[in-house]
Amino acid sequence: MRYRPLSGLAAMAVAVGAVLFLTPSVGFATSASEGDGAGATPPLGEWRVGPVVNKDGAFVYCIAEARFTNGTSLVIGRSPKDEFNLAVGMPEANLKKGAAWPVQVVVDGSVKRDRQAVAADPDMLVIANGADNDLYEAITHGTELTVVAPSDTIRFQLKGTGTALRDLRSCVERARDGQPVTPLGRLGGSSAPQLPPLLKELLNQAGFRKIDLLPLSSVPPGHGNVSTLWRVGPVLSGIATSNKLPGDTLSSLSEAYVARLKPQCGDDFDVKWGEPENLPVASIRTSEIRCQRSSGAVHVALTFDLGRGGLLQVFFHEAPEEEAADKDRDAIAEVLRRLANP
C-alpha cells in the first residue's frame, strides 16, 4: 500500500464528486449474510499502525492498515482534527480517478451511514467520515464492516480493530502533543501544488483561466474543513466539505455554516438566501453575506451543494466588492446546476 494524505486526497478528489458518478460496478466481492462476520473477508496478518510524515519529517496524520485474504486492503486514516477516512485498496481495479458515487457504510448491520466514495487513485477508494466518533467506535468494537455500492458489496472482518483503532487514536494524540514519532510512512514529492483535476475542470467550465493556488494557512476564519484555496483577481475562493448526518437537510447545513461565520463579522452581519434547488443528483442553495471583519468590510458569496451520497460541498468567494464575489459564485453555481441535472 502506498502512503498518501488520505484526508487531503479525499477532500481534493471530491471537489466536484457529488455530481460525477462512476458506473456502479467496481469489482467488490459480494456475499449474502451480513453482521456476524462469518462470511466477511478476514485480514491477512496483523494491523500496522503509525504516523505518516511529510518530506520534512513533520507529522501529517496516523493510519491503521491491514491486508485481507482476497487481496484488498483497508486503511483507516485519522487526522490531527480527529477526522477519519476509510480507504479501500483494490489492486488492478482500474477505477476512473476522481469519480465518485454514493455508498452506505454499515457496521454489524446496525450502524449505518450514507457516504460518498471517491476513486482517489485507480486502485483506491476513499470514504471521508469527518469527526464521526460513533462510527469510529462502532468499527473499533465491531465484527464486520460492509461497504454497499449501488450494485456491489464488500465485507471486511473486523478482527484486531479494537487494538488497532485505540492505538490509532493514541498515535494522533501523541503526535499532536509534540512527542517524537517513528514514521510508518513518508509523503515525498517536491513539485508545486496543483489544483485537483476535477476542481480544475469545474473552474475551467466556469470560465476561469488564471487561477492562483494559495496555502491553506490563508483560509479566512470560520470556513471549517477547507481542502483547496485559490484566488482569481480580487476574489479569494475556496471549497469546504463535510458529511451529512441523519436529520440534516440542505437548509439546516447551510444555515449552520453561515452561523459559524457570524462571530467573525461583529454587529455588521447581513445574510441573503436563495431558495434550495432540488436537482436529480444534488441539491443546491446560494447565499451572500455582508461582513465587517477587523481587517475591513468583505462580501462573502456562497454556494452549497449537497450530493445524494450525503457530501456537502461549500464554495465560498470573498472580495471587498459585492459584484466581483457574486459573479464568481454565479459562474460556479451555474456549472454545478448543469452537472446536477444531466
C-alpha positions in Angstrom: 0.0 0.0 0.0 1.4 3.4 -0.9 1.1 6.0 1.8 -0.7 9.2 0.9 -2.5 12.0 2.8 -5.9 10.4 3.0 -7.8 13.4 4.4 -6.3 15.7 1.8 -6.8 13.4 -1.1 -10.4 12.7 -0.1 -11.2 16.3 0.1 -9.5 17.2 -3.2 -10.9 14.2 -5.0 -14.4 15.1 -4.1 -14.1 18.7 -5.2 -16.9 18.1 -7.7 -17.5 14.4 -6.7 -21.1 15.0 -5.7 -22.1 15.4 -9.3 -19.9 12.9 -11.0 -20.9 9.3 -10.7 -18.9 6.1 -11.6 -20.7 3.3 -13.3 -21.7 1.3 -10.2 -19.7 -1.8 -10.7 -16.3 -1.6 -9.1 -15.3 -5.2 -8.5 -16.5 -5.6 -4.9 -16.8 -9.2 -3.7 -20.4 -9.8 -2.9 -21.8 -12.2 -0.3 -25.1 -12.9 1.3 -25.3 -12.7 5.1 -24.4 -9.6 7.0 -23.5 -8.6 10.5 -21.9 -11.7 12.1 -18.5 -11.6 10.3 -18.8 -15.2 9.2 -18.9 -14.5 5.5 -16.7 -11.4 5.6 -13.1 -11.4 4.3 -10.6 -12.0 7.1 -7.4 -9.9 7.5 -4.1 -11.4 6.4 -1.8 -10.9 9.4 -1.8 -8.1 11.9 -2.8 -4.4 11.6 0.0 -1.9 11.2 -0.5 1.4 13.0 1.7 4.5 12.9 2.2 8.1 11.8 2.8 9.4 8.4 5.1 12.5 8.0 5.9 14.8 5.1 9.2 15.1 3.3 10.5 17.4 6.0 9.6 15.0 8.8 6.6 16.9 10.1 3.6 14.9 11.3 0.6 14.8 8.9 -1.8 12.0 10.2 -1.8 8.5 11.5 -3.0 5.3 9.8 -4.0 1.8 10.6 -3.7 -0.6 7.7 -4.5 -4.3 7.1 -4.4 -6.5 4.1 -7.1 -9.1 3.5 -7.1 -12.6 2.1 -8.9 -11.6 -1.1 -6.1 -9.1 -2.0 -7.8 -6.0 -0.8 -6.5 -3.6 1.8 -8.4 -1.5 4.4 -6.7 1.7 5.6 -8.2 3.9 8.3 -6.6 7.4 8.5 -7.1 9.7 11.5 -6.2 13.4 11.2 -4.9 15.8 13.9 -8.5 17.2 14.0 -9.8 13.6 14.8 -11.5 13.3 11.5 -11.1 9.9 9.9 -11.3 8.3 6.4 -11.7 4.8 5.2 -9.7 3.8 2.2 -10.2 0.5 0.3 -7.3 -0.7 -1.8 -8.3 -2.9 -4.7 -5.3 -3.9 -6.9 -6.0 -3.6 -10.7 -9.4 -2.1 -10.2 -8.8 0.4 -12.9 -11.1 3.0 -11.4 -11.6 6.4 -13.1 -9.6 8.7 -10.9 -11.7 11.4 -9.3 -15.1 9.7 -10.0 -17.5 9.4 -7.1 -20.8 7.8 -6.2 -23.0 7.1 -3.2 -22.3 4.2 -0.9 -23.5 3.0 2.5 -21.1 2.2 5.3 -22.5 -0.5 7.7 -21.1 -1.9 10.9 -22.7 -5.2 12.1 -25.8 -4.5 10.2 -27.0 -1.8 12.6 -24.7 1.3 12.5 -25.3 2.8 9.0 -24.0 5.9 7.3 -24.8 7.3 3.8 -21.4 8.4 2.4 -19.6 9.4 -0.8 -16.9 7.1 -2.2 -14.2 8.6 -4.3 -11.6 6.9 -6.6 -8.6 8.8 -5.2 -6.4 6.5 -7.4 -7.2 3.8 -10.0 -6.8 1.2 -7.2 -8.1 3.1 -4.2 -11.5 4.2 -2.9 -11.7 6.9 -0.2 -14.7 7.5 2.1 -14.5 10.6 4.2 -16.3 10.4 7.6 -15.4 13.7 9.3 -15.3 13.5 13.1 -18.0 10.8 13.4 -16.9 9.3 16.7 -19.9 7.0 16.9 -18.9 5.3 13.6 -15.3 5.2 14.7 -16.3 3.4 18.0 -18.5 1.0 16.1 -15.6 0.0 13.9 -13.4 -0.3 16.9 -15.7 -2.7 18.7 -17.5 -4.3 15.7 -17.3 -7.6 14.0 -17.9 -6.7 10.3 -17.6 -3.6 8.2 -19.7 -3.5 4.9 -19.4 -1.0 2.1 -22.5 -1.2 -0.1 -22.3 0.4 -3.6 -25.3 0.7 -5.9 -24.7 -2.8 -7.3 -21.7 -4.3 -5.3 -20.8 -5.0 -1.7 -17.5 -5.6 0.0 -17.3 -7.0 3.5 -14.4 -6.9 5.9 -14.0 -9.0 9.1 -13.1 -6.5 11.8 -10.6 -8.8 13.6 -8.0 -6.8 15.5 -9.6 -3.4 15.1 -10.2 -2.9 18.8 -6.4 -2.7 19.5 -5.6 -1.1 16.1 -8.1 1.8 16.4 -7.3 2.5 20.0 -3.6 2.7 19.0 -4.6 4.9 16.1 -6.3 7.4 18.4 -3.2 7.3 20.7 -0.9 7.8 17.8 -2.6 11.1 16.9 -2.7 12.3 20.5 1.0 11.6 21.0 2.0 13.4 17.7 -0.4 16.3 18.4 1.3 16.7 21.8 4.6 17.0 20.1 6.0 13.7 21.3 8.7 12.1 19.0 7.2 9.8 16.3 8.7 7.0 14.3 7.1 7.2 10.9 5.3 4.3 9.3 5.3 6.2 6.0 6.6 9.3 4.4 5.0 11.7 1.9 7.5 12.7 -0.7 7.4 15.0 -3.7 8.7 18.5 -4.1 6.6 19.6 -7.0 4.4 22.7 -6.7 0.9 22.1 -5.5 -1.7 21.7 -8.2 -5.5 22.1 -8.4 -7.3 18.8 -8.0 -8.2 17.6 -11.6 -12.0 17.7 -11.1 -11.9 21.1 -9.5 -9.7 22.4 -12.2 -12.2 21.1 -14.8 -15.1 22.7 -13.0 -13.3 26.1 -12.8 -12.4 25.8 -16.5 -16.1 25.2 -17.4 -17.0 28.2 -15.3 -14.7 30.4 -17.4 -11.7 30.8 -15.1 -8.3 30.7 -16.7 -5.7 32.4 -14.5 -6.0 30.8 -11.0 -3.5 31.3 -8.2 -3.5 28.4 -5.8 -2.9 29.5 -2.1 -1.7 27.8 1.1 -4.5 26.7 3.5 -2.9 28.8 6.1 -4.5 31.7 4.3 -8.1 30.4 4.8 -10.3 33.2 6.2 -11.7 32.5 9.7 -14.9 30.4 10.2 -14.8 28.4 7.0 -14.2 24.9 8.5 -12.8 22.0 6.6 -11.3 23.7 3.6 -9.4 21.5 1.2 -8.4 24.0 -1.6 -8.0 27.8 -1.6 -7.4 29.9 -4.7 -7.5 33.5 -5.9 -8.8 34.9 -9.2 -8.2 38.6 -9.4 -9.6 40.3 -6.3 -11.7 37.3 -5.3 -10.5 34.8 -2.7 -12.2 31.5 -3.1 -12.2 28.0 -1.6 -14.1 24.8 -1.1 -15.0 23.2 2.2 -16.5 19.8 2.6 -18.4 17.8 5.3 -20.7 14.8 5.5 -24.5 14.9 6.1 -25.6 13.3 9.3 -29.0 11.8 10.0 -31.6 14.5 10.2 -29.5 17.1 8.3 -31.0 19.0 5.4 -29.5 21.4 2.9 -31.3 24.2 4.7 -30.0 23.2 8.2 -26.5 22.6 7.0 -26.2 25.8 5.1 -27.6 27.9 7.9 -25.3 26.2 10.4 -22.3 27.0 8.1 -23.3 30.7 7.9 -23.8 30.8 11.7 -20.2 29.8 12.2 -19.1 32.8 10.1 -21.1 35.3 12.2 -18.7 35.6 15.2 -16.0 36.8 12.8 -18.2 39.7 11.5 -19.2 41.6 14.6 -22.6 43.5 14.5 -22.4 44.3 10.8 -23.7 41.0 9.6 -26.4 40.6 7.0 -27.4 37.4 5.1 -29.5 37.0 1.9 -30.6 33.5 1.0 -31.6 31.8 -2.3 -34.2 29.1 -2.4 -33.0 25.5 -2.3 -33.0 23.8 -5.7 -33.6 20.1 -5.7 -32.0 18.6 -8.8 -31.6 15.0 -9.9 -28.2 14.3 -8.4 -27.7 17.2 -5.9 -29.5 20.0 -4.1 -28.1 23.5 -4.4 -28.5 26.7 -2.4 -26.8 30.1 -2.7 -26.4 32.9 -0.2 -24.5 36.1 0.3 -23.2 37.8 3.4 -22.1 41.3 4.3 -19.4 41.0 6.9 -17.3 43.5 8.8 -14.1 41.9 9.9 -11.3 43.6 11.9 -9.4 43.8 8.5 -12.3 45.6 6.9 -15.6 45.0 5.1 -15.9 41.9 2.9 -18.7 40.4 0.8 -19.0 36.6 1.0 -20.9 34.7 -1.7 -21.6 31.0 -1.1 -22.9 28.0 -3.0 -24.0 24.9 -1.0 -24.0 21.7 -3.0 -25.4 18.6 -1.2 -25.0 15.4 -3.2 -27.3 12.4 -3.0 -24.5 10.5 -1.3 -24.5 12.9 1.6 -21.4 15.0 0.8 -21.8 18.8 1.4 -19.6 21.0 -0.7 -19.4 24.7 0.1 -17.9 27.0 -2.5 -17.1 30.4 -1.0 -15.9 33.6 -2.7 -14.8 36.7 -0.7 -14.0 40.2 -2.0 -14.3 43.8 -0.9 -16.7 44.4 -3.8 -20.1 42.6 -3.9 -20.2 42.4 -7.7 -16.9 40.5 -8.0 -17.7 37.9 -5.4 -21.2 37.3 -6.7 -20.0 37.0 -10.3 -17.6 34.2 -9.4 -20.2 32.5 -7.3 -22.8 32.6 -10.0 -20.4 31.2 -12.6 -19.6 28.1 -10.5 -23.2 27.6 -9.4 -24.3 27.5 -13.0 -21.8 24.7 -13.7 -22.9 22.8 -10.6 -26.6 23.1 -11.7 -25.7 21.8 -15.2 -23.8 18.8 -13.8 -26.5 18.1 -11.2 -29.2 18.0 -13.9 -27.7 15.7 -16.6 
